[in-house]
């Protein structure tokens, strides 16, 4: 028997000369044989490490939890609109056009839960407002009008939670809560407690009847790399990019049993540049873990020179086409991990850019953006207007 052990050990040494997965596989195979020969465990079989999906895609194909979902053409709807007098007009817009979906604020830009809830898990950290007084009634109306419902959850921009729990946010050396120039506070993507809270909100939204969970502000604050070393906050030894991608991966795993899609909003320029390590957004890493990716490609948000446009806001077709070409280039290499591409496009006028740098947006400009999407093989989109006033005369096909 010792002869058998010696032979197997020698074979293991010969076969384990490789590196990485090859070496692990050889080691595991020989450990299994040796244990079988001994009739007991004399060598540990290496545990399989959980890894991110391979960039090549392999034979894996994402399983869509909503296979009967329409090609989404949607609008953003604030909680005030969803729970107030504007809702009938918005429903009428969808009834009369090819628009078929609403993205409704469930946890808004301040961090408020936008509806009454008695969920103790949520109320432990969250603060509920009654913007949408009767959520079951809203969901019933959306179903009656054949509206595909998407729940928008603003994740790490959360002034309400940060003010209640400084330990979940960023603190200045003098002990005060850090806020950006607009007075907004963010919570920490390294915090598992923050992860679980936002996922609990998503789970409740799914149970209320939403078919998709859209996570927004899945990032660190803008310019964080300039202040990361001076602020106090809990962190681990992983990068900001991996912390953010880790949240997205974990959220998708947690929500899988509820058969809802997971989507993420991301800066439009993320498709055109390397990973934004300062804010922790890597377009490819995030895209691997979601069913839908929604780059915010508003022409007004690009600066001079992007996609060859001297004033991008005045060239909606050119900018959207360029952004989608870059998006495909970024995501094509991940093969079957490539999510549905559903960009946010512009239905507002960016007058703050100043004379000569913007144009009034209406039917022509909205249709130009949609045409650019179609010309680059993208069939889905979402319209953004902060006041929920949309161009009713546009052709939304």
VOVEX-370466 format. One record per residue: x, y, z of N, C-alpha, C, CB in turn; residue in one letter. Coordinates in pm, whole numbers, plus 50000, padded with zeros to 5 digits. Glycine has a CB too. Example, Ala and Ser with C-alpha at 12.3 -4.5 7.8 and 13.67 -1.06 7.14 Angstrom:
# residues 2
513194943150780512304955050780513204967050780511314955350905A/512854977550708513674989450714512905000350787514084994050572S/
END
This chain:
# residues 397
500834987950000500005000050000500865012650000499065000150122X/501985012250077502895023750077503415026749938504065021450173X/503585015849859504045017649722503015025549641504325003949656X/501745022649666500675029649596500685044449634499305023349628X/500815047049765500865060949811502015068349744501015061549965X/503195061849744504385068349689504185071549541505615059349707X/503575062149470503345064249327502375075749303502805051449261X/501315075749382500325086349366500895100049402499105083549453X/501715100549507502335113249545503275118249435503095111749677X/503995108949375504905112649266504125118149147505755100549223X/503015111249115502175115849004501605129749033501035105948979X/501235131749159500665144749195501695155749174500185144649341X/502925153449211503975163349194504195166449046505265158549258X/504115155948963504315157848820503175165648757504465144348751X/501945162548801500765168748741500485182748795499565160048763X/501095185848908500795198648972501765209648933500795197049122X/502475207348825503455217348782502845229748722504385211348685X/501555229248688500905240948626500585251448729499625236748553X/499895261448684499495272248774498015274348765500245285348741X/497485281648863496075285748861495135273948863495805294048739X/494105274448776493055264448776493605250648739491935268348680X/494615250248648495175237348609495795230348729496205239248498X/496585237548807497235231748924496195227449027498215241648986X/495185235649049494135232349144493415219549104493135243849156X/493135218448974492425206548926493265194048946492065208148778X/494565194948913495455183448930495555179449077496855186548875X/495725189449161495825186749305494555180049357496075199849383X/493405185249314492135179549360491955165349314490985187949312X/492305162549188492145149049135493025139049210492485148748986X/494295142649232495205133449299494845131749446496645138349286X/494375142449512493955141249651492795131449663493555155049707X/491885131949569490735122849568491195108449554489765126549455X/492125106049458492645092449438493365087349563493595092049318X/494195095849623494985091849739494075088449857495975102949778X/493055096549880492125093949989491365080849966491125105550003X/491015078549840490295066049808491185053949835489835066149661X/492445055049799493355043749820493585041149969494695046349751X/493625052250047493875050850191492635046750268494405063750247X/491475048850210490225046050279489895056550382490295032550345X/490595067650378490345078750469490975091250409490895075850612X/490675102850469491255115250416492655117050472490375127350450X/493635115950381495015118450420495555131150352495895106450384X/494765136550261495145148950194493885157050167495925146150060X/493895169650202492715177950184492465180650036492865191050260X/491185179549997490785183449862490565198549865489495175749815X/491255206149779491115220749784489685225149757492035227249683X/489235234949835487885240249816487825248749690487445248549939X/486675248549627486495256749506486275271249548485295251549421X/487085279949491486965294149523485845300349439488305301549498X/485025308349503483975315349429484625326549350482865320849525X/484425326549220485075336349135484055344249057486055329549041X/484465355949011483615363748921483485356348789484175377948899X/482395358248717482245351848588483395355048496480945356048523X/483795345248417484875346948323484485357148216485245333548259X/485405365948182485095376548086484705371247950486265385848072X/485175359247918484865353547788483445348647776485785342447758X/482795346547887481395342247884481225327347888480735347547763X/482145319647826482025305147826480705300547768482185299747966X/480175289747824478905284347778477735289347863478945269147779X/478025297647962476985302248053476075312147982477605308548178X/474795310648003473825320147949472955324848064472955313647834X/472825337848080471985343148186470545338848165472095358448193X/469915334748273468505331048267467675343048307468195318848358X/466855347948215466035359648242464905355948336465475365648110X/464845362048455463755358848549462405364148503464075364448686X/462415372448400461165377748344461145375448191461005393048377X/461095362748150461195359748006460035365247923461255344847987X/458915368147985457765373447911457695388647915456485367647967X/458715394947966458715409647974458735415647835459925414748056X/458095427047817458125433647686459475440347663456985444147675X/459715444747540460855453547514460515466847580461145455147357X/461185469847688460775480947775461075494547711461485479947910X/460045502847709460145516847668459425524747776459525519447522X/460215530247867459605535247990459885549748021460055527248102X/459245554248128459415567848178459715567448327458145576348150X/460425577648373460685579248516459495585948582461975587448541X/459075580648698457925586048771458315587948917456685576648758X/458285600248964458575602849105457465596949193458725618049131X/457765595649320456745590849412455605600849423457345588149551X/455925613749413454885624049417453905622249301455515638249412X/454445619349182453575617149066452805604149078454395617048937X/453485593749123452835580649133451715580649236453865569849169X/451875588749340450875589049446449975601149441451535588549577X/450065608949333449305621449328448465623149203450235632849340X/448135635649174447195638949067447775637048927446725653149082X/449095635948916449715634648785449595620448727451165638548793X/449335610648811449335596648765448365594048650448975587548880X/447105598748656446185595848543446715600848409444835602148570X/447345612548408447895617848283449025609048231448395632348304X/449865604148321450975595548280450475582048229451955593548396X/449445576848295448845564248248448225566148111447785559148348X/447605577648089447015580647959448085581347850446235593947965X/449235587047883450345587647789450765573747744451535595047851X/450865564647840451245550847805450145543847727451575542947932X/448915546747760447795540547688447805544547540446465544547753X/448205556947511448095562347376449355560647291447755576947384X/450435556247351451715555347279452315541447292452705565847330X/453515539847237454245527147248455015526147379455195525547132X/454945536047462455555535047596454785524647677455545548947669X/455515516947758454865505747827455355503147968455035493347746X/456175512148023456785509248153456955521948234458135502248135X/456905520248367457185531448458458265527148558455895536048532X/459235535948577460255534248679459845543148796461705537848626X/459405537148904458805544549016459775544949135457465538049058X/459955556849192460795558149312460175550549429460985572949349X/460905540849480460495533449600461365537649718460595518149576X/462625540649690463535546949787464195558249710464625536649847X/463925570649751464245581949665465645587549686463245592849686X/465915598749619467255604549619467705609749756467325615649520X/466755612349844467115616149981467325604150071466035625050040X/466765592850032466865580750113465545576650176467885582650219X/464495584350153463195580950211462555569150140462265593050207X/461965560250217461035550550161459785558550126460725538550261X/459235556450008458215565649959456775561249985458395567649814X/456605551250066455275545550091455205540950236454965533749992X/454025539850294453925535050433454245520250441452515537650489X/455005516350542455335502250560455425499250709456665498750489X/455055487050745455215482550883456305471850893453885477050937X/457135471250791458225461550788459315465750886458805460150644X/459425458450995460365462151102461805462151053460215452551220X/462115452950962463485452150910463855465050836463645439950816X/462905470550763463165482950690463205494950784462105485050583X/462295495450878462165507050966463295507951069460835506751037X/464045497151083465205497351172466205507951125465875483351178X/466375509250993467285519250938466565529750854468335512450855X/465455526050794464795534750699463755543950761464155526650595X/463415554250686462375563750726461345564550614462985577950755X/460095561550647459045560950545458275574050538458085549350574X/457965578050416457075589350389455855583950316457805600650305X/454745591150320453525586350255453275593650123452325588250349X/454315594550040454135600549908453175591949826455495602049835X/453355578949834452435569449771451605563649885453195558049687X/450445569249907449665565550026449125551350018448515575150044X/448785546949898448145533849881448895526049774446625535349844X/449925518949815450735511449719449945500449648451925505449789X/449125492649719448325482449648447445488449538447445474849747X/446885500249563446065506749461446905510649341445365519049519X/448115516049366449005519549255449335507449171450285526049308X/449715496549236450085484449163448905479049083450605473749259X/447705480049139446505475649069446265483948943445285476349162X/446475497048953446295505748836447335502948728446375520448879X/448565500648769449605497448671449275484548597450975496348739X/448795474748671448415462148608447235463948513448075451748715X/446265471848555445075474348473445445480848340444085483148549X/446465489448342446885496348220448035488948150447315510548253X/448315476948192449345468548130450705475448130448945464947986X/451045481248244452325488148261453325478848327452145501148345X/454485477548268455555469548327456195477848439456635465348219X/456075473248566456505481548680457955478848724455585479148797X/458725489548733460115488848777460275497348902461095493548665X/460885491749005461105498849131462505504949133460905489449252X/462575517949141463885524749150464275526149297463845538649080X/465455521349328465985522149465467335529149460466105507949529X/467395541049519468655548549527469445542549644468415564149546X/470615537349617471315529049715472245537049807472105518349643X/473385541349754474415546849843474345562049860475765543249790X/473515568749783473225582749813472025582549907472935591249682X/472255585350033471185583450133471435592850251471125568550181X/471025605250234471235615350336470495611950465470795629050285X/469285606550452468475603250569469175593050658467105597850525X/469675582250599470345571850677471685576850731470565559350591X/472415584250649473715589250693473575598450815474405596850579X/472535606750815472345615850928471935608351055471295626350895X/471215597351039470795589351155471925580551207469605580651119X/472765575951117473825566451154475145570651089473455551951112X/475865579551154477125584351099478115572951076477745594651192X/478005562451155478945551251142478775543751010478765541551258X/477665545950942477445539550812477825548850697475985535250798X/478375560450731478695570450629480165574350639477785582850644X/480465586850607481825592150609481875604150703482295596250465X/482865604250789482985614750891484285622350871482915608751034X/484195635650883485385644050872486265642350996484985658850854X/487515646650988488415645651104487865652251229489745651651071X/487005662551213486455669351331485215662351386486125683651298X/484855650951326483735643151376482395646151313483625644951520X/482335656151223481075659551158480845650851035481055674451119X/479585649550999479205641450883479625648550755477675638750882X/480285641150665480655647050536479465647550442481805639150472X/479295658950373478295660350268478955666950148477055668550317X/478375664650031478935670949912478465685449901478545663049786X/478845692049792478525706149777477035709049767479195711449659X/476245698749734474795700449724474075697049854474255691849612X/474855693249955474245689750083473805675350094473095698550109X/474245666949998473875652750000474925644550073473685647449858X/474455634950150475365625550216475205611750154475085624950369X/476275604050160476285590450106476575580550218477335589149994X/476105568250199476465557550292477515548750226475215549050332X/478105540350305479345533550271479125520250198480145531050396X/479595518950074479455506150001480235494550061479905508049860X/481125497250156481815486350225480935480250335483135491450286X/479835486650368479025482250482478025471450442478295494150542X/478165459750499477215448950473475825452550527477705435750536X/475795460350633474515464550689473745473250589474735472250821X/474465481950520473835490250416473375481450301474825501050365X/474185471650261473775462250156472435455750192474865451350136X/472405449950310471225442150349469975450850361471485435050481X/470145463050406469005472150416468395474750278469415485350481X/469235478250182468725481350049468145469049980469835487249963X/468715457550006468175445249948466835441750013469175433549965X/466695444950142465405442850209464335451750145465515445850361X/464695463950108463755472750038463375466449904464365486850016X/464365461249834464115454949705463205442849718465425450849639X/463425434949822462575423049842461125426949867463095414749960X/460925437649944459545442049968458925447149839459505453050077X/459705454349758459195459349630458765447749541460255468049559X/459555437149541459205425449461457905419149509460345415049465X/457755418549639456525412749695455305421549668456675410549846X/455535434449651454435443649619453975442149475454865458049644X/454825435849392454435433249254455335439149148453095438349233X/456405445749186457335450949086458075439449019458325460849150X/458245440548888458865429848811460375431548798458255429248674X/460845443348830462265446148816462695455948924462585451848675X/463915453848975464505462849073465635470349004465025454949199X/465515483549002466555491748941467305499149051465945501748838X/468595495649066469435502149165470135514249102470485492149222X/470025525649168470675537849121471675542449228469625549049090X/472605551149187473675555849276474385543949340473105565149386X/474775534749256475535523049301477015526749287475175509949218X/477465535149378478825540549368479185548449492478965549349242X/480445552149500480925561549600480615575749549482465559549628X/480725585849635480475599549591481465603749481480575609349710X/481035612649394481925617749291483135624449355481175627849199X/484305621949296485535627649347486015621449478485365642249366X/485515609649510485825603549640487315600949657485055590549657X/487995598049546489415594849555490225606549611489955590949418X/489695618649602490415630349652490245632349802489945642749580X/489255625549859488995627250002489035614250081487655633850021X/489265603050011489205589950076490185588550193489485579049975X/491335594950182492355593450286492165602750404493725595650226X/491245612250392491035621650502489755618750580491005635850450X/488815612150517487565608850585487705595950665486415607550483X/486905594850769486885582850850485675574350813486865586351002X/485925561750782484835552450747485395538350752484245555750606X/484515528850771484935514950775485225509950635483865506150842X/486295502450619486605496650489487405483850506487385506750401X/487465476250399488245463850399489415465850303487365451350358X/490125454850276491295456050188490945454450041492335445850226X/489655452750008489285451749867489115465549807487995443449850X/489185466449677489095479349609487665484749613489575478249465X/487535497549584486195503549576485395497149462486305518849554X/486065494149352485385487549240484815474149283486355485649122X/485595466349357485125453149399484055454149507486295444949450X/484095464649588483045466549688481705469049621483385478149783X/481705477649519480465480849448479965468749369480675492849355X/480865462449294480475450549217480015439349310481645445649130X/480635438749428480235428549525478805430549572481165428849644X/478415443049592477025445749629476065441049520476815460649656X/476375444249395475495440749284475365425649273476025446749152X/476465418649284476445404049276475605398149389477885398449280X/475825403149509475105398349627473605401149614475655404749755X/473275412949564471865416549547471185407149450471725430849499X/471845404249340471245395249241471025381349300472145394349115X/471985376549378471835363449441470675363249539473135359349511X/470555373849617469505374649718468115375849656469755386449810X/468025382349541466735384749478466315373649382466765397849405X/467245364849349466965354249251465705346049284468145344949242X/465475342249409464285334049439462965341349413464335329549582X/463005354649401461775362349383461435364749236461905375749455X/462295359749146462025360749002461815375048954460805352548967X/462645384049004462625397848954463945400548882462405408049071X/463835408848781465065413348715465825422948806464745420048580X/467145423448787467985433148857468645441948751469055426148948X/468485455048766469125464348675469875474948754468095470948581X/470835481248689471645491548754471815503348658473045485948796X/471645515448713471945527748640473435530648656471075539748691X/474045535548549475485538148554475785550348468476305525748505X/476835557748503477215569348424477415565348278478495575748479X/476915573648187477045570648045478485569647999476335580947963X/479345578548050480725578548003481505566248050481425591048050X/480915558548144481605546448193481835536448082480795539948305X/481015537147976481185528047863482335532247773479905527247783X/482805544447789483805549947698485175551747760483335563047645X/485285549147889486555551247959486875538748042486495563948050X/488135537548089488445526548181487615527648308489955526548215X/487715517548392486935517248516487125530148596487335505148601X/486015535648646486065547648729486365543348872484715555748721X/487645541148900488035535449029487745544749145489495531949028X/487755557849119487495567349227486135565449289487625581349177X/485105563149205483755561249255483375546449261482755568649168X/484275537749216484035523449228483135517549122483455520649359X/482995524049007482135518648901482975512948788481195529548847X/482825500048767483435493248653482295488148567484385481448699X/482135493948450481005490948362480865475948335481145498348229X/481985469348308481955455148272481635446448393483285450848210X/482305449148505482065440848624480615441648670482995445148738X/480065453548670478665454948711477745448048612478295469848724X/478045449648483477175443848379477095428648387477675447948241X/478165422248431478155407748441477095402548537479515402748485X/476775410448637475905405748745474475410548734476455410048875X/474125417948628472755423248618472055417648495472775438548614X/470735418548499469935414548384469845425948283468535410348428X/469875438248335469735450148251470735460648299468285455748256X/471415467048205472285478348239471715490848173473765475748193X/471645501748250471035514048201472025525748210469765517248281X/472885527148107473785538648106473005551548084474855536947997X/473345561848159472655574748151473375583348046472615581948291X/472885582547922473605588447810472965601547763473675578647695X/472495609547855471905622347819472935630847745471375629847945X/472635635647624473595643947551474095655947632472985648747422X/473225661547716473595673347795474685670547897472385678747866X/474915657847927475865654448032477285651847979475385642248106X/477465653147848478795651447791479405665147764478735643047660X/480705666147779481385678947759481885680247616482555680347857X/482385691947584482825695247449483795684747393483485708947447X/483505680347271484395671047202483985656547205485725672247260X/483085653047296482675639047303482005634947172481715636747423X/482425623447120481875617646997481925627646881480415613047020X/482915636546885483115646146777482155657746777483025639246648X/481385659546883480405670246890480955681946972479075665246952X/480975693746911481495705346984480565709447097481685717146888X/479255707747077478255710047182477325697947184477445723447157X/477675687747262476945675047257475435676147272477455666147363X/474955685547353473515686547373472785690047244473205697047479X/473475696447152472845700447026472915689546920473505713046974X/473525678146954473695667246857473205654046915475175665846815X/471905652946943471405641047013471655627946939469935642547037X/471455627646808471685615146735473145611046742471245616646588X/474035620346716475465617646714475975612446848476225630246675X/475515618546955475985614747089475455600947129475565625247192X/474165598747107473605585847146474215574547064472075585947129X/474395576746935475015566446852476435563446899475035570646704X/477215573846924478575571746972478635564347104479285584846984X/477735567847194477725561347326477345546647315476765568547420X/476435543447223476025529447208477095521147138474725528647131X/477815527147044478945520146983479965516347090479615528846872X/480265525847178481215523147286480675512747384481555536047361X/479355513247410478745503647502478885489447449477275507047526X/478585487547321478725474247261480195469647265478205474447116X/481115478647235482535474947237482955470347376483405486847193X/482395476747477482755473547615482175460147657482275484647709X/480945457247612480235445547663480275433247573478825449147688X/480555434947446480595423347356481585412547403480965427847216X/482755416347456483705406047498483225397047611484975412547539X/482195400847686481755392247796480715382047750481185400747910X/480455381847619479635371147563478265369847625480335358247575X/477965358047673476625355247726476345362047859476435340447741X/477355368547916477115376448037476565390248004478395377748118X/476545393647877476105406947835474625408947870476325408947682X/474315419347945472925421647984472145428847875472865429648114X/470855430347896470045438947810470555453247828468515437847846X/470755460147716471175474147721469925482747707472225477447607X/469645490447811468445498947812468835512847866467305492447901X/469275521747778469795534647824468705544147873470565541247713X/469125553347958468335565047991468625575647886468645570348136X/467585581147822467785591747725467065604447771467295587347586X/467295615247701466925628647749465595633347693468015638647714X/464695637247783463465644147743463295656547831462215634647755X/464335664447836464335677047912465275686647840464765674848062X/465115699347869465945709747808466985714547908465075721547759X/468255713647869469365716847960469775731447945470565707647934X/468875740447977469135754847957470285759948043467885762747988X/470615752648150471705756948238473065756548167471735748248363X/473135749848052474405749147979474775762647916474315738547870X/473795771447901474065784647847473825785547697475475788547877X/473605797747651473275800247510474345794547417473125815247486X/473875787647314474775781747216475225767747251475955790347200X/475025763647376475485750447419474335740547438476265751847549X/473115745247420471975736247436470905739647333471395737147580X/469975730247315468795732747233467575728147311468895725447095X/466425733247272465175729047336464855714947289464005738847303X/464575706147385464275692247351462775690147338464855682647456X/462395683047232461005679947204460915667947112460275692047143X/459925667547029459665656246940460885652346855458495659546849X/461475662246788462605659446697463795653546772463035672246625X/464115659246887465295654946962465085641247027465645665247069X/463885638847078463595625747137463645614947029462215625847206X/463035617546915463025607746807464425605446751462095612246696X/465275615646750466645614046703467415604346793467365627546699X/467185605346924467855596247017467365581846998467615600647162X/466065580246981465515566846962466025560746832463965567346961X/466125568846728466655563846601468105559346616466545574646492X/468895566946690470285563146714470375549746785471005574046795X/469465547446879469435534646948469105523446850468415534847063X/468055525346771467675515046674468815512246576466415519346597X/469505522646533470585521146435471795513846493471015534646383X/471855512646623472955505346688472455492546756473645514246791X/471255488146718470755475246766470215475246907471805465346758X/469835486946958469275487847093467795491247083470035498547179X/466955482747138465505484147122464795489547247464905470847086X/465495489947359464855494347484465455507647530465015483547593X/464665515347601465135528047653464205532947764465235538547541X/464725542747839463955549447944464105564347924464415545148086X/463005571647938463015586147925463125592648063461745591147852X/464025602348074464175609648200463695623948186465625609348247X/462815627748274462445641648295462115642748443461225646048203X/462885650648517462745651248663461355655448706463765660848720X/460685663548623459335668048656458255659248597459135681948608X/458665648548529457735638748470456815644948365456895632448578X/457335654748292456585661048183457215656548051456585676748195X/456555647447981457145641047864456535645847733456995626047875X/457295644247625456895648847492455865639247433458125650147398X/454615642447448453525633547410453435631347258452215638947460X/453945640947179453815639947034454885631346969453855653746974X/455875627047046456985619246987456515605346948458155618247086X/457205599846848456985585946807457915577346892457245583946652X/457345569346977458155561747073458415547247027457455561547208X/458215544246901458465530546853459935527146860457955528746711X/
END
